[in-house]
Amino acid sequence: MKVAIYARVSTKTKGQDNENQLTVLRDYCQKMGYTVYREYIDQESGTTTNRSALTELLAAASQRRFDLLLFWSLDRLSREGARKTIFLLQQLDDYSISYKSFTEQFLDSSGIFKDVIISLLATLAKQEQVRLSERVKAGLERAKSHGRLGGRPTITEDQIKQILELKNCDFSIRKIARELDLHHKTVSSYLTKHTAIAPN
């Protein structure tokens, strides 16, 4: 079996060294009789998939250059949250690449619990989406209670009338905003909505 090893440490964290992970993972491959196809090493944050080594790894996976991806732990592979992490693992699965976490024995798609793992991760991803939706709704409710609609301040009909009058007097959007003590984006939004005049 050809194995790709992935290791990552954050450049922001002192005292971490990829070699600590790599030594153990290499020894594991040797004991199992696996052939190490290549080691992919990142020293970047796990909160983004825009990592050079990970990008190369996925490209090789799409070409079936190896059979199994071995990593120290799931948070070394990704820290983007459940939804994006499961998408990453699903990509590997779509390429017919197995994956295994060395320190998390349950996370082994080459074993008999593969379907259980995918189902569990999908459930976690769905729960994360629900929590995100709840946070957005809560934020909109807070904005509404502070006189905002959709997170933006609402203005009175009288203010709208003043905006239109000042615009007809060739006032710029920023000057109107200063005159009426409003944010220039609010003025621009209402001008676009209530008139056919292109904002300055």
Secondary structure, 3 states (H helix, E strand, C coil): CEEEEEEECCCCCCCCCHHHHHHHHHHHHHHHCCEEEEEEEECCCCCCCCCHHHHHHHHHHHCCCCCEEEECCHHHHCCCCHHHHHHHHHHHHHCCCEEEECCCCCCECCCCCHHHHHHHHHHHHHHHHHHHHHHHHHHHHHHHHCCEECCEECCCHHHHHHHHHHHHCCCCHHHHHHHHCCCHHHHHHHHHHHCCCCCC
